[in-house]
Amino acid sequence: MKRITFVTGATSGIGKSLVIELLKKGGVVIGVGRSIAKLNALEAELKALDFTHFFPIQGSLNSHEEVKALVEKTKVLLNDKKWQLTDLCHIAGQVNSKKQRSPDNHELTFQVNHLAVVHLTHQLLPFMVKALSSRIIVISSLSHYRARLDFNNLESLRGYNIMRAYQRSKLYNVLFVKGFSKKYSGIPIFAIDPGLVKTPIGTKQTSKLASFIWRWRSKRGDSPLRSAKHITTILYDPSFNQHSGAYVKHGQIVPANPLIEEAANVDRFWDITLEMLHIQGDFGQ
Protein backbone atom coordinates (compact mmCIF):
# COMPACT_ATOMS: atom_id res chain seq x y z
CA MET A 1 0.00 0.00 0.00
CA LYS A 2 1.35 3.40 -0.99
CA ARG A 3 1.57 5.65 2.05
CA ILE A 4 -0.19 9.01 1.80
CA THR A 5 1.17 11.26 4.52
CA PHE A 6 -0.04 14.67 5.68
CA VAL A 7 2.81 16.77 7.11
CA THR A 8 2.51 20.18 8.79
CA GLY A 9 5.56 22.43 8.96
CA ALA A 10 6.68 21.01 5.62
CA THR A 11 8.83 23.90 4.39
CA SER A 12 11.69 23.81 6.91
CA GLY A 13 13.45 21.83 9.62
CA ILE A 14 12.21 18.37 10.54
CA GLY A 15 9.12 18.75 8.37
CA LYS A 16 11.07 19.39 5.17
CA SER A 17 13.49 16.56 5.88
CA LEU A 18 10.57 14.22 6.56
CA VAL A 19 8.90 15.18 3.27
CA ILE A 20 12.09 14.27 1.37
CA GLU A 21 12.57 10.98 3.24
CA LEU A 22 9.00 9.90 2.54
CA LEU A 23 9.26 10.79 -1.14
CA LYS A 24 12.47 8.79 -1.37
CA LYS A 25 10.52 5.77 -0.13
CA GLY A 26 7.94 6.22 -2.88
CA GLY A 27 5.19 7.73 -0.78
CA VAL A 28 2.78 10.57 -1.50
CA VAL A 29 3.13 13.64 0.70
CA ILE A 30 0.64 16.44 1.32
CA GLY A 31 2.77 19.22 2.78
CA VAL A 32 1.38 22.17 4.72
CA GLY A 33 3.08 25.52 5.15
CA ARG A 34 2.05 29.06 6.02
CA SER A 35 4.02 30.70 3.21
CA ILE A 36 3.00 30.27 -0.42
CA ALA A 37 6.45 31.40 -1.50
CA LYS A 38 8.19 28.76 0.62
CA LEU A 39 5.79 26.06 -0.55
CA ASN A 40 6.42 26.99 -4.18
CA ALA A 41 10.17 26.96 -3.61
CA LEU A 42 9.97 23.53 -1.95
CA GLU A 43 7.85 22.14 -4.77
CA ALA A 44 10.36 23.41 -7.35
CA GLU A 45 13.24 21.93 -5.36
CA LEU A 46 11.52 18.55 -5.16
CA LYS A 47 10.64 18.51 -8.86
CA ALA A 48 14.30 19.18 -9.65
CA LEU A 49 15.04 15.99 -7.71
CA ASP A 50 12.39 14.14 -9.77
CA PHE A 51 9.98 13.89 -6.83
CA THR A 52 6.54 14.41 -8.34
CA HIS A 53 4.26 13.10 -5.59
CA PHE A 54 4.36 16.21 -3.40
CA PHE A 55 1.14 18.20 -3.03
CA PRO A 56 1.50 21.56 -1.24
CA ILE A 57 -1.33 23.16 0.72
CA GLN A 58 -1.10 26.65 2.19
CA GLY A 59 -2.60 26.98 5.63
CA SER A 60 -2.21 28.33 9.14
CA LEU A 61 -2.81 26.79 12.55
CA ASN A 62 -3.44 30.10 14.33
CA SER A 63 -7.21 29.74 14.70
CA HIS A 64 -10.08 27.27 14.51
CA GLU A 65 -11.33 28.85 11.27
CA GLU A 66 -7.91 28.57 9.65
CA VAL A 67 -7.70 24.90 10.61
CA LYS A 68 -11.14 24.33 9.11
CA ALA A 69 -10.05 26.07 5.89
CA LEU A 70 -6.94 23.88 5.75
CA VAL A 71 -9.06 20.77 6.22
CA GLU A 72 -11.42 21.82 3.42
CA LYS A 73 -8.50 22.20 0.99
CA THR A 74 -7.23 18.79 2.04
CA LYS A 75 -10.64 17.18 1.58
CA VAL A 76 -10.91 18.57 -1.94
CA LEU A 77 -7.54 17.03 -2.84
CA LEU A 78 -8.34 13.68 -1.19
CA ASN A 79 -11.73 13.44 -2.88
CA ASP A 80 -10.28 14.42 -6.27
CA LYS A 81 -7.56 11.78 -6.04
CA LYS A 82 -9.81 9.23 -4.29
CA TRP A 83 -7.22 8.91 -1.53
CA GLN A 84 -7.29 8.20 2.17
CA LEU A 85 -4.50 9.32 4.45
CA THR A 86 -2.34 6.65 6.01
CA ASP A 87 -0.36 9.06 8.18
CA LEU A 88 -0.89 12.37 9.93
CA CYS A 89 2.33 14.08 11.07
CA HIS A 90 2.06 17.15 13.30
CA ILE A 91 5.52 18.66 12.87
CA ALA A 92 4.77 22.41 12.92
CA GLY A 93 5.29 24.27 16.19
CA GLN A 94 5.71 27.76 17.53
CA VAL A 95 7.37 29.67 20.35
CA ASN A 96 6.57 33.27 21.24
CA SER A 97 8.67 35.67 23.31
CA LYS A 98 5.66 37.75 24.28
CA LYS A 99 2.21 36.65 25.35
CA GLN A 100 -0.06 36.82 22.32
CA ARG A 101 -3.73 36.02 21.83
CA SER A 102 -5.00 34.01 18.89
CA PRO A 103 -8.10 35.07 16.94
CA ASP A 104 -9.98 32.61 19.21
CA ASN A 105 -8.65 34.43 22.30
CA HIS A 106 -6.34 31.62 23.35
CA GLU A 107 -2.67 32.10 24.16
CA LEU A 108 -1.00 31.61 20.77
CA THR A 109 1.56 28.94 21.71
CA PHE A 110 -1.24 26.92 23.31
CA GLN A 111 -3.42 27.43 20.22
CA VAL A 112 -0.82 26.39 17.62
CA ASN A 113 1.09 23.69 19.49
CA HIS A 114 -1.85 22.01 21.21
CA LEU A 115 -5.36 23.01 20.16
CA ALA A 116 -4.58 22.98 16.44
CA VAL A 117 -3.06 19.50 16.74
CA VAL A 118 -6.19 18.14 18.39
CA HIS A 119 -8.55 20.02 16.08
CA LEU A 120 -6.72 18.94 12.92
CA THR A 121 -6.63 15.32 14.09
CA HIS A 122 -10.34 15.37 14.83
CA GLN A 123 -11.18 16.86 11.43
CA LEU A 124 -8.95 14.56 9.37
CA LEU A 125 -9.51 11.31 11.24
CA PRO A 126 -12.55 10.35 9.11
CA PHE A 127 -10.29 10.59 6.04
CA MET A 128 -7.65 8.21 7.37
CA VAL A 129 -7.19 4.49 6.78
CA LYS A 130 -8.32 2.79 9.99
CA ALA A 131 -5.54 0.25 10.45
CA LEU A 132 -2.70 -0.55 12.82
CA SER A 133 -0.32 0.22 9.95
CA SER A 134 -1.50 3.85 9.90
CA ARG A 135 0.14 6.42 12.14
CA ILE A 136 -0.42 9.74 13.88
CA ILE A 137 2.81 11.51 14.87
CA VAL A 138 3.01 14.47 17.25
CA ILE A 139 6.31 16.27 17.82
CA SER A 140 6.92 16.90 21.51
CA SER A 141 10.17 17.92 23.20
CA LEU A 142 12.63 17.02 25.92
CA SER A 143 11.46 20.24 27.59
CA HIS A 144 8.12 18.62 28.48
CA TYR A 145 9.89 16.90 31.39
CA ARG A 146 10.35 20.32 33.02
CA ALA A 147 6.70 21.33 32.68
CA ARG A 148 4.11 21.11 35.41
CA LEU A 149 0.37 20.74 35.02
CA ASP A 150 -1.68 23.63 36.42
CA PHE A 151 -5.34 23.21 35.55
CA ASN A 152 -6.00 26.74 36.81
CA ASN A 153 -3.51 28.24 34.36
CA LEU A 154 -3.31 25.83 31.41
CA GLU A 155 -2.56 28.57 28.88
CA SER A 156 0.20 30.16 31.00
CA LEU A 157 -1.60 33.50 30.88
CA ARG A 158 -0.48 34.27 34.42
CA GLY A 159 3.27 34.51 34.79
CA TYR A 160 3.86 34.05 31.07
CA ASN A 161 7.34 33.44 29.79
CA ILE A 162 8.56 31.87 26.59
CA MET A 163 9.97 28.67 28.09
CA ARG A 164 7.07 27.97 30.45
CA ALA A 165 4.54 28.31 27.62
CA TYR A 166 6.56 26.12 25.26
CA GLN A 167 7.34 23.43 27.86
CA ARG A 168 3.69 23.16 28.82
CA SER A 169 2.56 22.98 25.19
CA LYS A 170 4.92 20.03 24.67
CA LEU A 171 3.57 18.36 27.82
CA TYR A 172 0.08 18.84 26.38
CA ASN A 173 1.17 17.08 23.19
CA VAL A 174 2.10 14.00 25.21
CA LEU A 175 -1.13 14.19 27.24
CA PHE A 176 -3.12 14.29 24.01
CA VAL A 177 -1.24 11.31 22.58
CA LYS A 178 -1.88 9.30 25.73
CA GLY A 179 -5.53 10.34 25.82
CA PHE A 180 -6.11 9.53 22.16
CA SER A 181 -4.52 6.09 22.57
CA LYS A 182 -6.94 5.36 25.43
CA LYS A 183 -10.05 6.64 23.66
CA TYR A 184 -9.37 5.53 20.10
CA SER A 185 -7.70 2.24 19.20
CA GLY A 186 -8.13 2.32 15.41
CA ILE A 187 -4.85 4.10 14.58
CA PRO A 188 -1.57 4.08 16.57
CA ILE A 189 -0.37 7.48 17.78
CA PHE A 190 3.06 8.50 19.06
CA ALA A 191 4.71 11.48 20.75
CA ILE A 192 8.16 12.10 19.31
CA ASP A 193 11.08 13.61 21.21
CA PRO A 194 13.53 14.73 18.49
CA GLY A 195 16.12 15.97 20.98
CA LEU A 196 17.93 19.23 20.29
CA VAL A 197 17.68 19.86 16.55
CA LYS A 198 19.07 22.55 14.29
CA THR A 199 15.77 24.11 13.20
CA PRO A 200 14.60 27.74 12.90
CA ILE A 201 11.67 27.36 15.31
CA GLY A 202 13.27 29.57 17.96
CA THR A 203 13.94 32.44 15.55
CA LYS A 204 10.54 33.09 13.98
CA GLN A 205 8.28 34.69 16.61
CA THR A 206 10.87 35.62 19.19
CA SER A 207 12.86 38.59 20.43
CA LYS A 208 16.39 39.31 19.21
CA LEU A 209 17.77 37.93 22.48
CA ALA A 210 15.71 34.74 22.37
CA SER A 211 16.55 34.27 18.71
CA PHE A 212 20.27 34.70 19.42
CA ILE A 213 20.14 32.20 22.30
CA TRP A 214 18.31 29.66 20.16
CA ARG A 215 20.79 29.97 17.28
CA TRP A 216 23.70 29.58 19.69
CA ARG A 217 22.14 26.61 21.48
CA SER A 218 20.90 24.82 18.37
CA LYS A 219 24.41 24.76 16.87
CA ARG A 220 24.99 21.78 19.15
CA GLY A 221 21.88 20.04 17.92
CA ASP A 222 21.31 17.19 15.51
CA SER A 223 20.48 17.58 11.86
CA PRO A 224 16.71 17.57 11.17
CA LEU A 225 17.42 14.62 8.90
CA ARG A 226 18.17 12.38 11.88
CA SER A 227 14.75 13.06 13.39
CA ALA A 228 13.08 12.62 10.01
CA LYS A 229 14.70 9.21 9.57
CA HIS A 230 13.50 8.11 13.03
CA ILE A 231 9.96 9.24 12.25
CA THR A 232 10.06 7.43 8.92
CA THR A 233 11.09 4.25 10.72
CA ILE A 234 8.12 4.55 13.07
CA LEU A 235 5.77 5.07 10.11
CA TYR A 236 7.00 1.97 8.27
CA ASP A 237 8.03 -0.42 11.05
CA PRO A 238 5.21 -2.84 12.01
CA SER A 239 6.85 -3.45 15.40
CA PHE A 240 5.33 -0.13 16.51
CA ASN A 241 1.78 -1.28 15.69
CA GLN A 242 1.12 -2.42 19.27
CA HIS A 243 2.67 0.59 21.06
CA SER A 244 0.12 3.34 20.53
CA GLY A 245 0.50 6.16 23.04
CA ALA A 246 4.24 5.70 23.42
CA TYR A 247 6.80 8.48 23.85
CA VAL A 248 9.63 7.84 21.40
CA LYS A 249 13.11 9.38 21.39
CA HIS A 250 15.58 8.62 18.61
CA GLY A 251 13.46 5.67 17.55
CA GLN A 252 13.31 4.11 21.04
CA ILE A 253 10.32 4.03 23.39
CA VAL A 254 11.25 5.83 26.63
CA PRO A 255 9.33 7.01 29.72
CA ALA A 256 7.62 10.40 29.47
CA ASN A 257 6.98 12.92 32.25
CA PRO A 258 5.44 10.94 35.18
CA LEU A 259 2.41 13.28 35.05
CA ILE A 260 1.37 11.39 31.92
CA GLU A 261 0.98 8.15 33.87
CA GLU A 262 -1.73 9.58 36.12
CA ALA A 263 -5.02 8.64 34.44
CA ALA A 264 -6.89 11.46 36.17
CA ASN A 265 -4.60 14.02 34.55
CA VAL A 266 -5.01 12.51 31.09
CA ASP A 267 -8.80 12.23 31.34
CA ARG A 268 -9.34 15.68 32.81
CA PHE A 269 -7.09 17.34 30.25
CA TRP A 270 -8.78 15.44 27.41
CA ASP A 271 -12.22 16.63 28.52
CA ILE A 272 -11.11 20.26 28.92
CA THR A 273 -9.50 20.28 25.47
CA LEU A 274 -12.54 18.85 23.73
CA GLU A 275 -14.77 21.34 25.53
CA MET A 276 -12.57 24.21 24.29
CA LEU A 277 -12.90 22.90 20.73
CA HIS A 278 -16.65 22.19 21.08
CA ILE A 279 -16.07 18.55 20.17
CA GLN A 280 -18.88 16.30 21.39
CA GLY A 281 -19.45 12.57 21.24
CA ASP A 282 -17.08 10.06 19.66
CA PHE A 283 -13.79 11.71 18.75
CA GLY A 284 -13.57 9.53 15.64
CA GLN A 285 -16.84 10.73 14.15
N, C-alpha and C positions, 0 to 999 in steps of 0.2 A: 504494500500500500504506500503510495506516495504521500509524504507528510506535507500538510499545508499548515504553516505556522504563522501566527499573528504576533508581531514583535513591536512593542512600543519603545520609544527612544532609539529608533533605528539609524539615525544619521550620525551618531558619534559613539565613542567609548565601547562598552561591552555590547550594546545593541548592534552597532555596525559590524563588529567582529562576529557576532552571532549570525547576523544575516549572511555574511560571506561563508561561514562554516556550513550553514544549512544548505546554501546553494551549491557548495562543493559536493555535498552528499546527494545532490539531485532533487532536493525538496523544492517546494513552492513557498515563497515568503511574502506575506503582506506586511509591509513596513510602515510604521506610523512615525511622523515627525511634525513638529510645530511649524517649521520653516519650509515653504515651497521651494525656495532657492536651494536649500540643503538637500531636500528630497530629489530635486532634479539633478543636482550634481552627483548624488549617490547613484541614481539610476544610470546616468551617463558613464560613471566609473565602472559599474557592474556590466553594462553592455560591452564596454571595451574589453572586459575579461571574458566575454561570451556567456555571461549569465543572463538569461532572458526570462527567468521565472520569478522576477521581482516585481511586485505590484505596490507602488507607493500610495499612501493615503495621508493627506494633510489633516491634522486634528490636534486639539488641545485637551488637556485633562484638568483645566482650571475651574470647571463648573459642571454641574449636572447637565445643563443644556448642551455644552460642548461635547460631553461624553455621548449624549444621545445622538448628536449630529455625526460624530465619528462612527457610531454603531450603524446608523442609517447608510452611510457611504460603504461600510463593510458589507452590509446585507445586500446592497445592490450588486456589488462585485461577486459575492458568494452565489447569489441567485442566478446571475448572468452566466457564471462558469459552472453552475450546478455542483458546487463544492461544499464540503463540510470541513471545518477546522479540526485538525488533530491536536494542535498545540496552541496554547495561549501563554505568551511570555511577557510578563510585566517587568520591563527593564528600566523604563523612564523613572526618574526621580528628581527631586528638587530640594535645595536648601536655601534659606532666606536669612540674611543678616538681620533684617528688621521685621517686626511683626506686621504681617499684611493680611487683609481680609479678601477672601475670594468673592466672586459675584453672588455666591450663596450664603455669604456672611460667615463662612468658616475660616479658621486660620489656614493660610494658603499651603503650608507644608503638610498639614493634616489632610487638606482637601486633595492635593495631588498625589501624595505618597500613600495615603490610606483609602480615603473615600472613593477616589477614582478607580483604584484597583478593584475594590469590591463591586462598585457600580458596573464597571466594564465587564467583569466576570459574570455578573448576574445577567447582563444584557446579551452577552455572546454565548452563554452556556447552551441555549437551545440550538445553536448552530454548530455545536461541536459533536464529534464522533464519541458516543458513549461507550468507552472501552478502556480496559486497564492499560492498553498501549498508548492511549492519549495522555497528555500532560498539561498541567497548569504550573507555571514557574513564577515565583515572586521574589524579586531581589530584596534581600534584607541587608544586614550589616553587622559586623563585629560589635559596633557601637550599641546594639540593642541590649547587650549584656549589662551596660551601665545605666539603662533606663529603669525607672520605677513606674508603677501603675497607680495613677491618682484619678479615680473616677470622678472626683469633684473638679478636676482641671485637665481633662483629657486633651484639650487642644493647646495646652500650655499658654493660655492667654494671660494668666497671672504669672509674673516672673519670667516672661519670655526671654530666651536667648537662643542663639542659632543651634548650639549643640544639643540643648535639652529638647528642642522641638524635633530635631532630626533623629536623635536617639529614640525618642518615644515613637515617632512614625515608623521606625524600623522594628521596634517591639510590636507595634500594631500589625505590621505585615505578618509576623510569626503567629500572633494570636489569630489572625484571620485564617492563615493556612491550617492551623490546628482546628479551628472551629469548622471550617469547610470540610476537612477530612472526617470529622465526627458526624456532620449533618448530611453529607453527600458522598456516597461511595462509588459513584459511577465513573469518576475520572480521578486518577492520582494527582495530588498537588504537593508542591515542595517549596520550602523557603530556602533561598540560596545565599550563603555568606561568601562573597567573592574575595574577601580579604581586602587589603589596601591595594587599590588599582589606579593606574595612571589614566584618569578620566577627567574631563572638564567640569564635572558636576559642581565642584566647589568654587567655580569662577563665574558662574552665569548670573546669579541673583544675589550676589554678595558684595560686601564692602571691599575697598581696596586692600585693607588689612587682612580680612578673611580670605580674599582671593590669593594674596601673597602667601599666607600661611599654607593654604591648600596646595598651591603649586610647589612650595618647598617640601611639604610633607609627602606629596604624591610621587615625587622623584624616586622615592624608595620603594614605590609600589610595583606590583606585577603589571605586565602587559595585559590589556583587555582581552587579548587573544586567549590567554590561559583560562580566564573565566568562561569565555565563550566555548572553549573546547570541553570544559567540565559540564557545562549546561547541555551541550550537544550529546555528550555521553549519557546524561540522565534521560534525555528525550528518547534515545534509541535503545538503551540497555534494558531488556526485560527484567533484569534482576531488581529494578526499582518498582516494578508493578505492585508489589505487596507492601510498600513502605510509604503510603500516602500520609502526609502530615509531617514528614521528617524535615529536620533542619540539616542542610548539606553544605559542608565546606570543602572546597577543593576535591569534589567528587566523593567525599566520605561522609556518612551520616554521623553527626556529633550531637551532644546535648545542647539544647538551647537554654536561654534564661530560665531558671527554675519557676518563675512566675507562670510560664506556659503550661507547666504540669499541674497547676491547680485548676480543676474543672470549673469551679465557680467563677474564676477570672475569665476563662474562655467563653463560657456561656453568657455571662453578664455583658461582656464586651461585644459579643456577637449580636445580642438583642439590641443594645444601644446603637450599634452601627446600622442595623437594618431599619431601626426606627428613624434614624437621621435621613436615610435614603428612601423612606416610605415604601420599603419592600415588605410585602405581606405574604403569608402562606409559604408554600414550598419554594425554596431558593432556586430550584432547578426549573421552575415553570416560567 
